[in-house]
Amino acid sequence: MIERTFIQQNIKKINIENYLKKHLEKAGFTGLKMSKTPLVTRIVLNVTRPGLAIGKKGKNIRILTKELEEKFGIENPQIEIQEISKPELNAKATVDKITSLLERGYSWRSVAYRTIEDIMNAGAQGVELVLKGKLAGKGGRKRKERIAVGYMKKAGAQSELVEFAKGDAYPKAGAIGVKLRIIKPNIVFPDKVDIKKLLEEEKEIKTETKEKSEDSKEKMETETKKAVEKTEAKAEKSEREKGKEKEEKGKEGEKAEKVQSKEKEAKHSEKNIKSVKEKGSEKSKPEKNTGKKQKESEKKPKRVKK
């Protein structure tokens, strides 16, 4: 069954957490995250004091990797330590701190009110601390004390946004149970939304969009005007260039016409000269023929009619 594998994995994770909690108690261990890859099993440890978790030159990490590989059968474990930036807003870290102080013999009132002040100063929206057990000391009966400050959700789906942690302290007088709920500053609940602010924000957004649209329209108009001016200027330049080309072509045409006319006149004059020469030659030819004919007539005897 697939369910058995998941159960076994979770049991294994709980055993690893308990083991690491014992060895990293001074470092402020709060939890771990495991992710398996084809080559390495990555283990991220959340710690309040990373220097104590790492040790000198990474000595503690090397010991932990060997023990995890040998005891729990993890293949190629790679440990990474992640520091908790604000331990006051981490419920598990604060509960561990409260239990350690109670076991040392500090009074529960001073511990409880000091931790609540620290949490609220860190920026939390609300805190609830419940202490139950032998609070009165020797000979006293067990009782329950609840200290709440700020806003708190305890029912419905919104209660899942609240960070919860619990722990047990074992002082000499008797056991004390600790329960802590914290609402972090970045969490927003639906019933905490102000409608007036939302409407004002919507109005501001609308005005901004209108201004942006107007600005964009003005920009578009200016851009279109510039584009039209550019096109008109280009058209004028092209017309001027065309006019210059036409003028140049006209001048060239006039020159060519003059040259052609001159050539025609020269050809015409040549033709006239040729025609005159031919006419002169024709006039001289018939005179020669007449002389020949006269000679022939002189030679031939004339016939007399009877």
C-alpha positions as CSV (number, residue, x, y, z in Angstrom):
1,M,0.0,0.0,0.0
2,I,1.1,3.5,-0.8
3,E,-0.1,4.9,2.5
4,R,2.4,2.8,4.4
5,T,5.3,4.4,2.6
6,F,4.0,7.9,3.6
7,I,3.5,6.8,7.2
8,Q,7.0,5.4,7.3
9,Q,8.5,8.6,5.9
10,N,6.7,10.7,8.5
11,I,7.8,8.5,11.4
12,K,11.3,8.7,10.1
13,K,11.1,12.5,9.9
14,I,9.7,12.7,13.5
15,N,12.6,10.5,14.8
16,I,15.1,12.7,13.0
17,E,13.5,15.9,14.5
18,N,13.7,14.4,18.0
19,Y,17.3,13.4,17.5
20,L,18.3,16.8,16.2
21,K,16.4,18.6,19.0
22,K,18.5,16.8,21.6
23,H,21.8,17.6,19.9
24,L,20.9,21.2,18.8
25,E,19.0,22.4,21.9
26,K,21.5,25.1,22.6
27,A,21.4,26.3,19.0
28,G,17.6,26.9,19.2
29,F,16.5,24.2,16.7
30,T,12.8,24.7,15.7
31,G,12.3,22.4,12.7
32,L,13.6,20.9,9.5
33,K,12.7,20.4,5.8
34,M,13.7,17.4,3.8
35,S,13.8,17.1,0.0
36,K,15.1,14.1,-1.8
37,T,16.9,14.5,-5.2
38,P,18.4,11.8,-7.5
39,L,21.9,12.5,-6.1
40,V,21.5,14.0,-2.6
41,T,18.9,14.2,0.2
42,R,18.8,17.9,1.2
43,I,18.0,18.7,4.9
44,V,17.4,22.3,5.9
45,L,17.6,23.1,9.7
46,N,15.9,26.2,11.1
47,V,18.0,27.5,13.9
48,T,18.1,30.7,16.0
49,R,21.9,30.6,16.7
50,P,23.6,29.1,13.6
51,G,27.1,29.5,15.0
52,L,26.5,26.8,17.7
53,A,24.8,24.5,15.1
54,I,27.8,24.7,12.7
55,G,30.6,24.4,15.3
56,K,34.3,25.0,14.9
57,K,35.1,24.6,11.2
58,G,31.9,22.7,10.6
59,K,32.6,20.0,13.1
60,N,29.0,19.5,14.3
61,I,27.7,19.3,10.8
62,R,30.1,16.6,9.9
63,I,29.1,14.5,13.0
64,L,25.4,15.0,12.2
65,T,25.8,13.9,8.6
66,K,27.6,10.7,9.6
67,E,25.0,9.9,12.3
68,L,22.1,10.5,10.0
69,E,23.6,8.3,7.3
70,E,24.4,5.5,9.7
71,K,21.4,5.5,12.1
72,F,18.6,6.6,9.9
73,G,19.8,5.2,6.5
74,I,19.7,8.5,4.6
75,E,21.6,8.4,1.3
76,N,24.1,11.2,0.9
77,P,22.7,13.7,3.4
78,Q,23.5,17.4,2.8
79,I,22.7,19.6,5.8
80,E,22.0,23.3,5.3
81,I,21.5,25.7,8.2
82,Q,19.0,28.5,7.9
83,E,18.9,31.3,10.5
84,I,15.6,32.6,11.9
85,S,15.8,36.4,11.5
86,K,13.1,37.2,14.1
87,P,12.9,34.5,16.8
88,E,10.3,36.5,18.7
89,L,7.8,36.0,15.9
90,N,8.5,32.2,15.7
91,A,6.1,30.4,18.0
92,K,8.2,27.2,18.4
93,A,11.4,29.2,19.3
94,T,9.6,31.3,21.9
95,V,7.9,28.2,23.4
96,D,11.3,26.5,23.8
97,K,12.7,29.7,25.4
98,I,9.8,29.8,27.9
99,T,10.1,26.1,28.8
100,S,13.9,26.5,29.4
101,L,13.4,29.5,31.6
102,L,10.7,27.8,33.6
103,E,12.9,24.7,34.2
104,R,15.7,26.9,35.4
105,G,13.4,28.2,38.2
106,Y,12.2,31.6,36.9
107,S,8.7,32.7,37.9
108,W,6.1,32.2,35.3
109,R,4.7,35.7,35.5
110,S,8.0,37.5,34.7
111,V,8.7,35.0,31.9
112,A,5.2,35.2,30.4
113,Y,4.8,39.0,30.4
114,R,8.3,39.6,29.2
115,T,7.9,37.3,26.2
116,I,4.6,38.9,25.3
117,E,6.2,42.4,25.4
118,D,9.0,41.2,23.1
119,I,6.6,39.6,20.7
120,M,4.4,42.7,20.4
121,N,7.5,45.0,20.1
122,A,8.6,42.8,17.2
123,G,5.4,43.8,15.3
124,A,2.9,41.1,15.9
125,Q,-0.8,41.8,15.6
126,G,-1.9,39.6,18.5
127,V,-0.6,37.1,21.0
128,E,-2.2,34.5,23.3
129,L,-0.2,32.6,25.9
130,V,-1.8,29.8,28.0
131,L,0.1,28.2,30.9
132,K,-1.5,25.2,32.7
133,G,-0.1,23.1,35.5
134,K,1.8,23.6,38.8
135,L,2.2,27.3,38.8
136,A,1.8,27.9,42.5
137,G,4.8,25.9,43.6
138,K,4.9,23.2,46.3
139,G,1.7,22.5,48.0
140,G,-0.4,24.5,45.5
141,R,-3.0,23.1,43.2
142,K,-2.7,23.2,39.4
143,R,-4.3,26.1,37.6
144,K,-4.6,27.7,34.2
145,E,-3.4,31.2,33.3
146,R,-4.2,32.9,30.0
147,I,-2.6,36.1,28.8
148,A,-3.9,37.7,25.5
149,V,-2.9,40.9,23.8
150,G,-4.1,42.3,20.5
151,Y,-6.2,40.6,17.9
152,M,-6.6,36.8,17.7
153,K,-8.5,34.3,15.5
154,K,-9.4,30.9,17.1
155,A,-12.1,29.5,14.8
156,G,-12.8,28.9,11.1
157,A,-10.5,28.7,8.2
158,Q,-8.8,32.0,9.2
159,S,-7.4,30.3,12.3
160,E,-5.0,28.5,10.0
161,L,-3.2,31.8,9.4
162,V,-2.3,31.9,13.1
163,E,1.1,30.4,14.1
164,F,0.7,27.9,16.9
165,A,3.1,25.9,19.1
166,K,3.1,24.1,22.4
167,G,5.6,22.6,24.7
168,D,6.1,21.1,28.2
169,A,8.3,22.4,31.1
170,Y,9.3,20.1,34.0
171,P,10.4,22.2,37.0
172,K,10.9,20.8,40.5
173,A,7.3,21.7,41.6
174,G,5.6,19.9,38.7
175,A,4.9,19.9,35.0
176,I,3.7,23.0,33.2
177,G,2.1,23.0,29.7
178,V,2.7,26.0,27.4
179,K,0.5,27.0,24.4
180,L,1.3,30.0,22.2
181,R,-0.5,31.6,19.3
182,I,1.0,34.5,17.3
183,I,-0.4,36.5,14.4
184,K,2.5,37.9,12.3
185,P,2.4,41.5,11.0
186,N,2.2,40.6,7.3
187,I,-1.1,38.6,7.7
188,V,-4.3,40.3,6.5
189,F,-7.7,39.0,7.6
190,P,-10.9,39.7,5.5
191,D,-12.8,41.1,8.5
192,K,-10.0,43.6,9.2
193,V,-10.3,45.2,5.7
194,D,-11.5,48.9,5.8
195,I,-14.1,49.6,3.1
196,K,-13.5,53.3,3.2
197,K,-9.8,52.8,2.6
198,L,-10.5,50.4,-0.3
199,L,-12.9,52.9,-1.9
200,E,-10.3,55.7,-1.5
201,E,-7.6,53.5,-3.0
202,E,-9.9,52.6,-5.9
203,K,-10.6,56.3,-6.5
204,E,-6.9,57.1,-6.4
205,I,-6.2,54.3,-8.8
206,K,-8.9,55.6,-11.2
207,T,-7.6,59.1,-11.0
208,E,-4.1,57.8,-11.7
209,T,-5.3,55.8,-14.6
210,K,-7.2,58.8,-16.0
211,E,-4.1,61.0,-15.7
212,K,-2.0,58.3,-17.3
213,S,-4.5,57.9,-20.1
214,E,-4.6,61.7,-20.6
215,D,-0.8,61.9,-20.6
216,S,-0.7,59.0,-23.0
217,K,-3.3,60.7,-25.3
218,E,-1.3,63.9,-25.2
219,K,1.9,62.0,-26.0
220,M,0.1,60.2,-28.9
221,E,-1.2,63.5,-30.2
222,T,2.3,65.1,-30.0
223,E,3.8,62.1,-31.6
224,T,1.2,62.1,-34.4
225,K,1.8,65.8,-35.0
226,K,5.5,65.3,-35.2
227,A,5.0,62.4,-37.5
228,V,2.7,64.5,-39.7
229,E,5.2,67.3,-39.7
230,K,8.0,65.0,-40.7
231,T,5.9,63.5,-43.5
232,E,5.0,67.0,-44.8
233,A,8.6,68.0,-44.6
234,K,9.6,64.9,-46.5
235,A,6.9,65.5,-49.1
236,E,8.1,69.1,-49.5
237,K,11.7,68.0,-49.9
238,S,10.6,65.4,-52.4
239,E,8.6,67.9,-54.4
240,R,11.5,70.4,-54.4
241,E,13.8,67.6,-55.5
242,K,11.3,66.7,-58.2
243,G,11.1,70.3,-59.3
244,K,14.8,70.6,-59.5
245,E,15.0,67.4,-61.5
246,K,12.4,68.7,-63.9
247,E,14.2,72.0,-64.3
248,E,17.4,70.1,-64.9
249,K,15.7,67.8,-67.3
250,G,14.1,70.8,-69.1
251,K,17.4,72.5,-69.4
252,E,18.9,69.3,-70.8
253,G,16.0,68.9,-73.1
254,E,16.4,72.4,-74.4
255,K,20.1,71.9,-74.9
256,A,19.3,68.6,-76.8
257,E,16.6,70.3,-78.9
258,K,19.1,73.1,-79.8
259,V,21.7,70.6,-80.7
260,Q,19.1,68.6,-82.8
261,S,17.9,71.8,-84.5
262,K,21.5,72.7,-85.3
263,E,22.1,69.3,-86.7
264,K,18.9,69.5,-88.7
265,E,19.9,72.9,-90.1
266,A,23.3,71.5,-91.0
267,K,21.8,68.5,-92.7
268,H,19.3,70.8,-94.5
269,S,22.1,73.1,-95.7
270,E,24.1,70.1,-96.9
271,K,21.1,68.8,-98.8
272,N,20.6,72.3,-100.4
273,I,24.2,72.4,-101.4
274,K,24.0,68.9,-102.9
275,S,20.8,69.8,-104.8
276,V,22.4,72.9,-106.2
277,K,25.5,70.9,-107.3
278,E,23.3,68.3,-109.0
279,K,21.3,71.0,-110.8
280,G,24.5,72.5,-112.1
281,S,25.8,69.2,-113.4
282,E,22.5,68.5,-115.1
283,K,22.6,71.8,-117.0
284,S,26.1,71.1,-118.3
285,K,25.3,67.6,-119.6
286,P,22.6,68.4,-122.3
287,E,24.9,70.9,-124.0
288,K,27.5,68.2,-124.6
289,N,24.8,65.9,-126.1
290,T,23.6,68.6,-128.6
291,G,27.1,69.0,-130.0
292,K,27.4,65.3,-130.6
293,K,24.0,65.2,-132.3
294,Q,25.0,68.1,-134.7
295,K,28.1,66.2,-135.7
296,E,26.1,63.0,-136.3
297,S,23.6,65.0,-138.4
298,E,26.4,66.5,-140.5
299,K,27.9,63.1,-141.2
300,K,24.7,61.5,-142.3
301,P,23.6,62.4,-145.9
302,K,20.2,63.9,-146.3
303,R,17.7,62.1,-148.3
304,V,16.1,63.9,-151.2
305,K,12.5,63.4,-151.9
306,K,11.6,62.5,-155.5
